[in-house]
Amino acid sequence: MKLSPSAVSSENLEYEKSSSKWHSFIAESKLLFSLGIPLILAQLIQMSMGFVDTIMTGHFSAKDLAAVAIGEKSMIVIILFGIGTLSATQVLVAQLQGRNSEPLKIGFQVGQGIWIGQIYGVIAWVLVRNILPFLSFLEINPEVFAIAQDYMKAFSWGLPAVFLFTSFRGFYEGISISRLTFYFTLTGLLVNIIGNYTLIFGHFGAPRLGAVGAGWTSALANWVMALGVIIYTATQKRFFRYQIFSQLRHFSWTHIRPVLQIGTPVGVSYFVEVSVFVTAALMMVRFGTNTLAANQIAMNYAAFMFMVPLGLGMATVTRVGNALGRGNIPQARLIGWISIGYGGFFMTLSAITLFLFPEQIAGIYTNDAMVIKITSGFLMLAGIFQISDGIQVTAGGVLRGWKDTRFNMIVNLISFWGIGLGSGYYIAFVLDFGAEGLWYGLITGLSIQAFLLCCRLYYMSHRPLNH
């Protein structure tokens, strides 16, 4: 159902004249966090899966730990590109829901997302199984290389499940049922822990597979999550009206095209962001083992804290999409600035913690005095870094709700690769500031990105809505 201009204008006017701006702020905050908290927890759980793999393989052998690290870094860009592309399903479902569209239209759109996910799942399967030989320039130890390749081949069997789960996740979150994402992700973590214990160390009569066991367990966990969402969706009466499965036999380019138009720039943005941090980490090698270890610790902590505004940004996609589906630009604008405010506020609290207790936080990761000293300096820089990061990721979520993803992609390319990595290299190696110079560059790039995305939101939220 498309709202008439008069209906849209009337709703906007009513929202603008609401009895209390403060009441609107409180109401929107409650709705945002009721949707966002399960997503924040789900993101933390997903990150914990990699943490569990690292800890368990580390206790098996140093070579297996190195193999998992190499495998994860080699696969992450491929996986995140697919997840970013499929994030368009959430945007489209949220706007359809906001327009009170027929459930069949929503179900059909979800089905097209599933088609895209499975096609890309096959492509990702081929890439993951064959990409490592192209990284021979890294001069990886032959034994570690062989283990990493077997780990990635085992992991690859779960890739179709990753994108299947992502498609249904977009559906659930688009209709504002985010707690299901949390429940299924938690189930995946439990399977991952039990499976790793069994297959890495050879318990319960299973073979001792080391890192390869972690790969098979990850594949199993992803299939448990994917089959879980399929069975749940197929058996719950509240989802019958969407008829997702009965409509899967239809393949429509008309409905697939908007997914690619909205999602591909998001996938490219993920690729750009991750590749920059991987490149920066490789540059740290020139400053020695201790500096490399300290950088890894600081980045790990920053990534863990990043899950909070990231989850909040995902919830914002739905809330903004719903509001724009109703044609209510003032409400979408308010939701956007509230989300950005919370993202920046949380990361400011995290930054204060880093400024006050850098050595204590570094001590959680290592007891090496030199690494703690270097890490403490990096953590204080990470505090500044995180504030811009919290703002940019929530602003990106707001703009996705507006279906505006190309601008973010262009800004990512300029801010990360052009300004961030470019200035970081210049400060670190030409001006000879050392490893801290790379951090200065990334902080500069992220800050510019956050500012530009906020400017873009101001522009988008003060122009007529085009469905």
C-alpha positions in Angstrom: 0.0 0.0 0.0 1.4 3.4 -1.0 0.5 6.3 1.2 -0.9 9.3 -0.6 0.9 12.7 -0.3 -1.9 14.1 1.8 -1.7 11.1 4.2 2.0 11.3 4.5 1.9 15.1 5.1 -0.8 14.7 7.8 1.2 12.0 9.7 4.4 14.1 9.5 2.6 17.1 10.8 1.0 15.1 13.6 4.4 13.7 14.6 6.1 17.2 14.5 3.3 18.5 16.8 3.6 15.6 19.3 2.8 16.6 22.9 6.4 16.3 24.1 9.7 16.0 22.3 11.0 14.4 25.5 8.2 11.8 25.5 9.0 11.0 21.9 12.7 10.6 22.8 11.9 8.2 25.6 9.4 6.2 23.5 11.8 5.8 20.6 14.7 4.9 22.9 12.7 2.1 24.5 11.7 0.7 21.1 15.2 1.0 19.8 16.7 -0.8 22.7 14.0 -3.5 22.9 15.0 -4.4 19.3 18.7 -3.6 19.7 19.7 -5.4 22.9 19.1 -8.9 21.4 21.1 -7.9 18.3 23.9 -6.6 20.5 24.0 -9.9 22.4 23.9 -11.8 19.1 26.9 -9.9 17.8 28.8 -10.5 20.9 28.0 -14.2 20.7 29.1 -14.4 17.1 32.4 -12.8 18.0 32.7 -15.3 20.9 32.7 -18.2 18.4 35.9 -17.0 16.9 37.3 -16.4 20.4 36.4 -20.0 21.4 38.1 -21.3 18.2 41.2 -19.3 19.1 41.4 -20.3 22.7 40.8 -24.0 22.1 43.1 -24.4 19.1 45.7 -22.4 21.1 45.6 -25.1 23.8 46.0 -27.8 21.2 49.2 -26.4 19.4 50.8 -23.2 18.3 50.7 -24.4 14.7 47.0 -25.1 14.8 46.3 -21.7 16.3 48.3 -20.0 13.5 46.4 -22.0 11.0 43.0 -20.9 12.4 44.2 -17.3 12.4 45.4 -17.5 8.8 42.2 -19.2 7.7 39.9 -16.7 9.4 41.7 -13.7 8.0 41.7 -15.3 4.5 37.9 -16.0 4.6 36.5 -13.0 6.5 36.3 -10.6 3.5 34.5 -13.2 1.4 32.0 -14.0 4.1 31.4 -10.4 5.1 30.8 -9.4 1.5 27.9 -11.9 1.3 26.5 -10.9 4.6 26.6 -7.2 3.7 24.9 -7.9 0.4 22.1 -9.8 2.1 21.6 -7.1 4.7 19.4 -5.5 2.1 16.7 -8.0 2.9 16.2 -6.4 6.3 15.9 -2.9 4.8 13.3 -4.0 2.2 11.3 -6.1 4.7 11.3 -3.2 7.2 10.0 -0.7 4.7 7.3 -3.2 3.4 6.3 -3.8 7.0 6.0 0.0 7.6 3.8 0.4 4.5 1.5 -2.4 5.8 2.2 -4.4 2.7 0.6 -7.8 2.2 2.5 -10.5 4.0 2.8 -12.4 0.7 4.9 -9.5 -0.7 7.2 -9.7 2.3 7.5 -13.5 2.0 8.3 -13.2 -1.7 11.0 -10.6 -1.1 12.6 -12.9 1.6 12.5 -15.8 -0.9 14.5 -13.8 -3.4 17.1 -13.0 -0.7 17.4 -16.7 -0.1 18.1 -17.3 -3.8 20.8 -14.7 -3.8 22.3 -16.1 -0.6 22.5 -19.7 -2.0 24.0 -18.6 -5.3 26.7 -16.6 -3.4 27.1 -19.5 -1.0 28.3 -21.7 -3.9 30.6 -18.9 -5.1 32.0 -18.5 -1.6 32.5 -22.2 -1.3 34.7 -22.3 -4.4 36.7 -19.1 -3.3 37.4 -20.3 0.2 38.6 -23.7 -0.9 41.0 -22.1 -3.5 42.1 -18.7 -2.1 45.0 -19.7 0.1 47.5 -20.7 -2.7 47.2 -17.1 -3.9 48.5 -15.9 -0.5 51.8 -17.7 -0.9 53.6 -14.3 -0.8 53.0 -14.3 2.9 55.7 -17.1 3.2 53.6 -19.2 5.5 55.3 -22.2 7.2 54.4 -25.3 4.9 53.0 -27.3 7.8 50.8 -24.4 9.0 49.8 -23.8 5.4 48.6 -27.4 5.0 46.6 -27.3 8.3 45.1 -23.9 7.3 44.0 -25.2 3.9 42.3 -28.3 5.5 40.6 -26.0 8.1 39.2 -23.7 5.4 38.0 -26.7 3.3 36.1 -28.1 6.4 34.7 -24.6 7.2 33.6 -24.1 3.6 30.8 -26.8 3.9 29.0 -24.4 6.3 29.0 -21.4 4.0 25.6 -22.0 2.3 24.2 -22.3 5.8 25.8 -18.9 6.8 24.0 -17.1 4.0 20.8 -19.1 4.6 20.7 -18.0 8.2 21.5 -14.4 7.2 18.5 -14.3 4.8 16.1 -15.4 7.5 17.8 -13.1 10.0 17.0 -10.2 7.7 13.3 -11.4 7.7 13.1 -11.7 11.5 14.8 -8.3 12.1 12.8 -6.6 9.4 9.6 -7.5 11.1 11.1 -6.5 14.5 11.5 -10.0 16.1 15.2 -9.6 16.9 15.2 -12.0 19.9 15.1 -15.0 17.5 18.5 -14.0 16.1 19.8 -14.1 19.7 18.4 -17.5 20.5 19.6 -19.2 17.3 23.1 -17.6 17.6 23.4 -18.7 21.2 22.5 -22.2 20.1 25.3 -22.0 17.5 27.8 -21.0 20.2 26.9 -24.0 22.4 27.3 -26.3 19.4 30.6 -24.7 18.7 31.9 -25.2 22.2 30.8 -28.8 22.5 32.0 -29.6 18.9 35.4 -28.1 19.4 35.9 -30.0 22.7 35.0 -33.2 20.9 36.8 -32.8 17.5 39.8 -30.6 18.4 40.9 -32.8 21.4 39.4 -36.1 20.4 37.0 -36.6 23.3 34.0 -39.0 23.3 35.8 -41.4 21.0 36.2 -38.8 18.2 39.5 -38.3 16.3 41.9 -35.6 17.4 41.7 -33.2 14.5 43.0 -29.9 15.9 42.3 -26.9 13.8 40.5 -29.0 11.2 38.1 -30.1 13.9 37.4 -26.4 14.6 36.5 -26.0 10.9 34.1 -29.0 10.9 32.5 -27.7 14.1 32.0 -24.2 12.6 30.3 -25.8 9.6 28.1 -27.9 11.9 27.2 -24.9 14.1 26.2 -22.9 11.0 24.0 -25.7 9.7 22.3 -26.1 13.1 21.5 -22.4 13.1 20.2 -22.5 9.5 18.1 -25.6 9.9 16.8 -24.2 13.2 15.4 -21.0 11.5 13.9 -23.1 8.6 12.1 -25.5 11.0 11.0 -22.7 13.3 9.7 -20.5 10.4 8.0 -23.5 8.8 6.2 -24.7 11.9 5.1 -21.4 13.6 1.6 -20.3 12.7 2.4 -16.6 12.9 4.7 -17.0 9.8 2.3 -19.0 7.7 0.8 -15.9 6.1 4.2 -15.0 4.6 4.3 -18.3 2.6 8.1 -18.0 2.2 8.8 -21.6 1.3 5.9 -22.0 -1.2 7.1 -18.9 -3.1 10.7 -20.1 -3.4 10.0 -21.7 -6.7 9.7 -18.2 -8.2 12.9 -16.4 -9.2 12.2 -12.7 -10.0 14.9 -10.4 -11.2 12.6 -7.5 -10.5 12.8 -8.3 -6.8 16.4 -9.5 -6.8 17.7 -6.3 -8.4 16.8 -4.0 -5.4 18.6 -6.4 -3.0 21.7 -6.2 -5.1 21.4 -2.4 -5.6 21.1 -1.8 -1.8 23.2 -4.7 -0.6 26.2 -4.8 -2.9 27.5 -1.3 -1.7 27.2 -2.6 1.9 29.2 -5.7 1.0 31.8 -3.6 -0.7 31.9 -1.3 2.4 32.5 -4.3 4.6 35.3 -5.5 2.2 37.0 -2.1 2.3 36.8 -1.7 6.1 38.1 -5.2 6.9 40.8 -5.1 4.2 42.2 -1.9 5.6 42.5 -3.3 9.1 44.1 -6.4 7.8 46.6 -4.3 5.8 47.3 -2.1 8.8 48.0 -5.2 10.8 50.4 -6.5 8.2 52.2 -3.2 8.2 52.7 -3.6 12.0 55.0 -6.6 11.2 57.8 -4.1 10.4 57.8 -2.8 14.0 58.5 -6.2 15.6 56.6 -9.1 17.3 55.8 -7.2 20.5 54.2 -4.3 18.6 52.3 -6.7 16.4 50.9 -8.5 19.5 50.0 -5.2 21.2 48.2 -4.0 18.1 46.2 -7.3 17.9 45.2 -6.9 21.6 44.1 -3.3 21.1 42.1 -4.2 17.9 40.5 -7.1 19.6 39.3 -5.0 22.5 38.0 -2.3 20.1 36.2 -4.9 18.0 34.5 -6.3 21.1 33.2 -2.9 22.1 32.3 -2.2 18.5 29.6 -4.9 18.7 27.4 -2.7 20.9 26.9 0.2 18.4 27.0 -2.3 15.5 24.0 -4.2 17.1 22.3 -0.8 17.7 22.9 0.2 14.1 21.2 -3.0 12.9 18.1 -2.3 15.1 18.1 1.3 13.6 17.8 -0.1 10.1 14.4 -1.7 11.0 13.1 1.3 13.0 14.1 3.8 10.3 12.8 1.5 7.6 9.4 1.1 9.3 9.1 4.9 9.7 10.0 5.6 6.1 7.6 2.8 5.0 4.9 4.9 6.6 6.3 8.0 5.0 7.1 9.5 8.4 10.3 11.4 7.7 10.4 13.3 11.1 10.1 10.1 13.0 12.9 8.5 10.9 15.1 11.6 11.5 14.5 11.4 15.3 15.3 7.7 15.4 18.5 8.3 13.4 19.9 11.0 15.7 18.9 9.1 18.8 20.8 6.0 17.6 23.9 8.0 16.6 23.8 9.7 20.0 23.7 6.4 21.9 26.4 5.0 19.7 28.7 7.9 20.4 27.8 8.0 24.1 28.6 4.3 24.7 31.9 4.5 22.9 32.8 7.6 24.9 32.2 5.6 28.1 34.5 2.9 26.6 37.1 5.5 25.7 37.1 6.9 29.3 37.6 3.3 30.6 40.6 2.9 28.3 42.1 6.2 29.4 41.8 5.3 33.0 42.7 1.6 33.0 44.9 0.8 29.9 47.4 -1.3 31.8 44.8 -3.3 33.6 42.9 -4.1 30.4 46.2 -5.0 28.6 46.9 -7.3 31.5 43.8 -9.4 30.8 45.4 -10.5 27.5 49.0 -10.9 28.5 51.5 -10.9 31.3 54.4 -9.7 29.1 55.6 -6.4 30.6 56.8 -5.0 27.3 53.7 -6.0 25.4 51.5 -4.4 28.2 53.5 -1.2 27.9 53.0 -0.9 24.1 49.4 -2.1 24.3 48.6 0.6 26.9 49.6 3.3 24.4 47.6 1.7 21.6 44.5 1.3 23.9 44.5 5.1 24.6 44.5 5.7 20.9 41.8 3.1 20.5 39.6 5.2 22.9 39.7 8.1 20.5 39.2 5.8 17.5 36.1 4.2 19.1 34.1 7.4 19.5 34.2 8.0 15.7 33.6 4.3 15.1 30.5 4.3 17.2 29.1 7.3 15.4 29.9 6.0 11.9 28.4 2.5 12.3 25.1 3.8 13.7 24.9 6.6 11.0 25.5 3.8 8.4 22.6 1.9 9.9 20.4 4.9 9.6 21.3 5.5 6.0 20.7 1.8 5.2 17.2 2.3 6.5 16.9 5.1 4.0 18.1 2.6 1.3 21.1 5.0 0.9 24.2 2.7 0.7 26.2 3.9 -2.2 27.3 7.1 -0.5 28.6 5.1 2.5 30.5 2.9 0.1 32.2 5.9 -1.6 32.9 7.5 1.8 34.4 4.2 3.0 36.8 4.0 0.1 37.9 7.6 0.5 38.1 7.6 4.3 39.7 4.2 4.9 41.9 3.6 2.0 42.6 7.1 0.8 42.8 9.1 4.0 43.1 6.5 6.8 45.6 4.1 5.4 47.3 6.8 3.2 47.9 9.3 6.0 48.7 6.5 8.4 51.5 5.2 6.1 52.8 8.7 5.7 52.9 9.5 9.4 54.3 6.1 10.4 57.0 5.6 7.8 57.7 8.9 6.1 57.4 11.2 9.2 58.8 8.3 11.2 56.2 8.3 14.0 56.3 4.5 14.2 53.4 2.2 14.8 51.3 5.0 16.5 51.3 6.8 13.1 49.1 4.1 11.6 46.6 4.6 14.4 46.7 8.4 13.8 45.8 7.8 10.2 42.9 5.4 11.0 41.5 7.8 13.6 41.6 10.6 11.0 39.9 8.5 8.4 37.2 7.3 10.8 36.5 10.8 12.1 36.1 12.2 8.6 33.8 9.3 7.7 31.6 9.8 10.8 31.3 13.6 10.0 30.4 12.9 6.3 27.8 10.3 7.2 26.1 12.6 9.7 26.1 15.4 7.0 24.5 12.9 4.6 21.8 12.0 7.1 21.0 15.7 7.6 20.6 16.0 3.8 18.6 12.8 3.4 16.2 13.6 6.3 15.4 17.1 4.9 14.4 16.0 1.4 11.2 14.5 0.1 10.9 10.7 0.4 11.1 8.7 -2.8 9.7 5.2 -2.4 
